Amino acid sequence: MDVPWVEKYRPKRLDEITGHEEIVKRLKNYVKRKSLPHLLFSGPPGVGKTTAALCLARELFGEENWRDNFLELNSSDERGIDVIRTKVKNFARTKPIGDAPFKIIFLDESDALTSDAQNALRRTMEMYSDVCRFILSCNYPSRIIPPIQSRCAIFRFSPLKKEDIAKKIKEICEKEGLTIDNKGLDAIIYVSEGDLRKAINVLQTAASVSKNITDEIVYKVSSRARPTEIRQMMNLALEGKFNEARDLLYKLMIDWGMSGEDVLVQMFREIPNLDIDERKKVAVLEAIGECDFRIVEGANERIQLSALLAKLGMLGGN
C-alpha cells in the first residue's frame, strides 16, 4: 500500500524526532519515571506536536498496548461540550489496560474547543487525574483558558531549523532513490518555512514529476515564485518602472499559478532584502498590509496588486 511520505517517515520513537532536543530530553525523563503531568504542546503546524505525543505513548505503554491506552481526538472536528461529556469522560473514567500507570487522551487543535467545552474539560482533568493524563496540542496557546494552562506543563515547539529540515529531506531522498541539488534543497526549505510536514509533502509532489529534484520543480509544484523574481518585481516598481513590474507580476501569477495572497506573502518575506532605507521598508510593509486586507475583504486581486506596485513607485521616487 502506497502511504503518504509524512506517515511513512513519521518517527516511532522519541530519539527519531527531528530537532527539539530539549523537549525530547524532558519527554524521555517522563518515560523513564513512568510518570507525567498533563501536557500542553503549542506551536505552528508541522513541527512535531502530534508526533511527539504518539512517540511518548508508544514508549510509555509499549508497542502492543499503546493503542488501547491512548485516545486521539481532533478538536477542530469535535469541538463542543458533548464530546467532552461523552467520548472524553467515558475513556477517562475506565482503568488503564495492562500494567500501564494511566491512560492518555490527546486533544489535537484544542484551541478550537469552545469555551464551554474547555470548562467541562478542566473539570474532567481534575476528576480523573489518577487514571488519565491529557496532552493538549494547539497553534495558539492564548485561546486556551488560563485554568487549563495552569494545570499543564507547557512545551513550546518552534519552527524547525533549516539544517534539521535539510537533514530529513536528504534522508528521505536517499531512501526513495531521488537526487536533489543544493538549489532544490534550499527551495524546499524556503517554501516550507520551518514546517517539516509541508517540506515532505512538497518533496513527494516534486518526486512525482522527476527523480531529480531541482528548484524549478519545487517552485512549480508549490505554486511559489523564486525569491529573486519577487525581489526583481519589487525593485522595478520602486525604480518607477511600473509597466515592467506589472508585466512581471502577471507573468508570475500565470506561470506559477499564484494567488494574490501568495504574492503578498512572498513580497512580505523579501522586504528585509530590498536595498532601500529602513523608513521606506516600513512604508512598503504598511502598503502590503493594506493590500492584503483589501484582498481578504473581497477586492479584485489584480487591481489591488497593480495599485500596490503603483504605490511602491511613488515611495521609490520620494
N, C-alpha and C positions, 0 to 999 in steps of 0.2 A: 504493500500500500504506500502510495506517494503522499507523505505528510509535509506540511509547510516547514521550511527550514527553521523557523522560530521555535517550533515544537521539537523538531528533530534534534536540534542542538541546544535545547533548554537544559541547563545544569540539573543534575540529580542530587549532588552533594554540595555542601556549603563551600568546600575547597575549590569547586569548579566555577564559582560565581566570578564574573569579570568585574574588576575594580572593587570599591567599597571595602578595603582591607579592615578598617576599624570596626565597621558594622559586623562583618563576618566574624571577627575576633570575639566580639561581645556575644553574638548568637552561639558561637561554639562553646562559650562558657556556660550558657543556659543548658545546652545539650549535655555537657559534662556533669552538671549538677542535677540534671533531670528536673529542673525547676525553672519556671519563668513567670514574670508578671504579665498583665495584659500589655499588648504592644500596639503602638501606633506608627505605621510606616507612612511617611509623607515624602512627596517629590514628584517631578514631572513624569509623563508616561514613558514606558520603555526603558526604565533604568534598573529594573530588577526587583521591584517590591513583591510582586506575586511569586516570582521565582524564589526569593529568599524565604517566604512563608512556606512554600511547598518543600524546599530543601530542609528547612527546620523540622517540619512534621515528619519527613522521611527518616531523618536521623534520630529523632526522639522516639518514634514508635516502631521503627524497623520497616523493611520493605513489605512485609506480609500484613501488618496491622494498621498501617498509617491511614488507609482509605476508610476504615471503619471508625477511626477516632478523629477524623478531620472533615469538617463541613465547609464547603466553599460557596458563598453566595455573592452575586453581583448586585450591589445596592442600587445601581442605576436602573436595573430592570425591576427589582423588588424593593421599593423604597418606602412603603407605607408601614403603618403601625401593626397591621395584621401579620406581616411577615415576621416581625419581632415576637409577636404574641403566639404564633403557631410554630413555624419552622424552627426558629432560633431557640425558643423556650423548650420545645419538645426534644430537640437534640441536646440542649444544655443540661436538662434535668436527669438524663439517663447516665448510668455509670459507664466509665471507660471499658473498652473491650481488651482482654488480655491483661498484661501486667502494667499497662500504661498508667501513669500517675494522674492523668487528667485528659480531657478531650480538648480539641482546638476548633474554634469557629473563626473562619477567615471571611471578613466582610470587605470585599473589594469595592473601590469607589464609594466608600462610606460617607464622603462629603455630599453625596446625592440623597442621603436619608433625610426625610422630613424632620422638622423639629420635634413633633410628637413621637416619631419613631426613635429618635435619639434619646428622648427622655425615658421611653419604655426600655431601651437598650441599657441605659445606665442602671435601672432597677434590676434588670436581668443579670448584669455583670456583678452586682452586689450579692444577689441571692444564690447564684450558683458558682461562686468563685472557688469553692472547694473541689468541684469536679470538672470545671470547664475554664479555659482561658480564651480570651478574644484577641485576635490580631485584626486591627483595622488598617485599611490602606486608603490613602486619599491623595489627591493632587493639591488641594487647598486646605491645610490644617485649620485655617481661620474659620472654616464652615463647620467645624466640629465643636459642639458646645463645651465650654470650659470644664464642667463636672466630669465629662468623659476623658478629656485631655489629662486632667489631674490624676485619673485612675490608671493611666498608661505610661509605660516607658517609651519615650518618643525617639524614633530613628529617622533622621533626615537624609534621604537619598538625593544626591546631587547628579546633574547630567554627567555622563561618563566622559573621561578624559580622552583626547584624540588617540593617545598611544594604546589605551585599552581597547577602543573600537578597532583600531588598525590590527592589533594582535588577534582579535577574534575573527575578523574578516579574512586575514591571511590563513588562519587555521581552517576555516570553512572552505576556502578556495583550494587548499591542499587536499582536503578530504573529498571534495567534489570534482577534482581534476580540472580546475579552472586556472587561468593565468590572469594576473592583474598587474598593471604597471603602476608606478607611483602616482601618476596623474589621476588614474582611475580610483585609486585608494583615497587620495585627497578629495576627489569629487564625492565619494560616498560619505566621508567624514563631514564635508561641508553641508551636504543635503540632510544628513541625519540629525545634526545639531545636538549631539550627546545622547540621542535616543537609539539604543542598540537594536531594538526591535525593528525600527524603521530602516536602519542600516542593513540588517539581514534581509528584510523584505525587498529592498532596492537591489541588493546583490542577486537574490533569487530571480527577480524580474529581468535583470540585465543578463543573467546566465541563460535565460530562455531565448535571448536574441543571439548571443555569441558566447563561445567558451573563452574568448579573450576579452576581458573586461577593460574598456577604455573610458576616459572621462566623457567622451561624446555620448556613448551608450548610456552611461549613468544619468547624465543630464536629460537625455531624451526620455528615458523610461520614468523619470521622476518629475517630468514637466517643469524643470528648472533651467534657467539660462546660466551660462558661465558667468561667474562674478565679474570677469573683465568686461564682458559685453554690457552688463548693467552699469558698471562704472563709466564705460565709454559713453553710454547714452546720457548719464547724468552730467558728465563733463561737457558734452556737446551742448546740452541745454544751458549750463552755466556760462558757456562761452557765447551764448546768444544765437547759436545755430539751431533755431527751433525746428525748421523743416527736416533737417538731418536727424535730429534727436527723435522727432515723431516718427519718421520713416523706420528708424531702428526699433522703436517701441512696437510698432505694428508688426514688424518682421519677427521680433521676439515672441509676441503673442501668438502669431500664426505658426512659426517654426517649432516652438517648444510647447504649444498648447497651454500657455499660461493664462490664468485669470488675472483680473485687475489686482486682487488681494495678493496673489503670488508675486506680482511685480513689485508691489509696495513693500512687502516683507523683505524682498531682496535689496530694494533700494535702502531700506532702513539699516540693513546689515552692512551696507557699503559706505555709510556716512563717515565713519572714522578714517576710511582710506582716501577720502577726497582731499585734494591739495588746495584747500581754502582755509581762511582763518576760522577760529572757534565760534565767533559770533554768527558767521554765515552758516556754519554747521547746525547751530541751534535753530536758525530760521528755516533751514531745509527740513529739519526734523519736525518742526511745527507745521510746515506745509504738507508733509507726508501724512501726519496725524489727521489733519483736517480733511484731506482727500480720502483717507481710509474711512473716516466717519461718514462722509457723504455716500461712498460706495456701499457701505454696510446698510445705510438707510434707504438704499434703492436707486441711487442716481446712476446714470449711464456711465459705464466704466471708461469707455474710450474718450468721452468728453472730459471727464474728471481727470484722467491721466494726462490728456493733452493740456488741460488748464494747469496741472501741476508743473509740466515741463515749461510752460509759458512763465509761470511764477519763478521757477529756477533761473530762467533767462533774465528776468528783472532783478533777481537777487545778485546774479553774477555781474550785472552791469553796474551795481552800486559801488 
